[in-house]
Amino acid sequence: MEIELQPLGLPSDNKRPFVIAGPCSAETEEQVMTTATQLAKKGCHMFRAGIWKPRTKPGGFEGNGEVALPWMAQVKKETGMLTATEVATPEHVELALKYGIDILWVGARTSANPFAMQALADSLKGIDIPVMVKNPVNPDLELWIGALERINGAGIKRLGAIHRGFSSYDKKIYRNLPMWQIPIELHRRIPNLPIVNDPSHIGGRRDLIAPLCQQALDLGMDGLIVESHCNPDKAWSDASQQVTPDVLDFILDRLVIREQLETTESITALRKQIDELDDALIDLLAKRMRVSREIGQYKKEHSMTILQTSRYSEILDKRGAQGSLLGISADCIKKIFEQIHEESVNQQVEVMNK
């Protein structure tokens, strides 16, 4: 399905990237208005706040619901900012539109559920409003594209994507792994689709917001959605990943906006080198697979099993260490050789079954 798009048509600033900012949750009228007023004074054009906040586990603050929507209307009236919130059900859509919300986004848990996405799409038919879809919690590009296609199929052409990272059991630096290759591939597949980065949910810590913002822009993201609270330490949800409007202003002022210049002779020459090296890599891989098939033939003739676990472990350990010495991360080398080994096994299975 081809996605038909129109520009989001949202306000922007030539000096700064496209930014939507505001607290994780709309907690009280005072908190909403104080944060919005501070952000407006810093030049923010779009205000976000969570109205419905179902948490991973029950018992925490789950949003004020409809009670908070008049606060958002007041933000727009008093500051002139556009307002944005997350919707997860058709009822949310109906209420958000009733109170004049300008921008809707779909959360990661919802985008992972095709039934929920279709229900939202059906509720948006005949409505012209910008809608942004967060990546699903799991790293599944097709699921993300499917969610976008469902919304687009309802007639929503002012469509965008939000990259908020992907959940992982193995928590290291980030709350959600960026896995930048996935939004990069999304951009390759749908070039005109705006992609907004969410450094708050990727980092999970306020000290990671600035470097993640810069990395997102360096990778060609179209904008940012950042959680900002007038008193982050007292926030009722996700306190550790929110920053004050002053801190956000400081971060945005120091971002380097890189220009997309025409390709120069120097970079063309370097890309030619990359192409030549890629050709050589593929040739080497083909030679490696020929050897794998010869090994498969030997194993077949001597009634040996295909998988030799000790040999596989030896390869991963040895190549990982070798890569580290040459300036390539051991994790990167491991992933590459896992794929190479998988294909080698496939080649040997084919030989064994002939």
URVEN-V482624 format. One record per run of one state. SS is the DSSP state (H for helix, E for strand, - for the rest). FROM is the first residue (numbers start at 1). LEN is the number of residues. If there is no record, write none. Layout:
ss: (SS/SS)
from: (FROM/FROM)
len: (LEN/LEN)
This chain:
ss: (-/E/-/E/-/E/-/E/-/H/-/E/-/E/-/H/-/E/-/H/-/E/-/H/-/H/-/E/-/H/-/E/-/E/-/E/-/H/-/E/-/H/-/H/-/E/-/H/-/H/-/E/-/H/-/H/-/H/-/H/-)
from: (1/13/14/16/17/18/23/25/26/29/42/46/49/50/51/65/80/82/88/90/99/103/107/108/112/114/124/130/135/141/154/159/164/166/167/177/178/180/190/194/198/199/204/206/219/223/229/232/235/239/242/243/244/245/254/265/302/309/326/330/353)
len: (12/1/2/1/1/5/2/1/3/13/4/3/1/1/14/15/2/6/2/9/4/4/1/4/2/10/6/5/6/13/5/5/2/1/10/1/2/10/4/4/1/5/2/13/4/6/3/3/4/3/1/1/1/9/11/37/7/17/4/23/2)
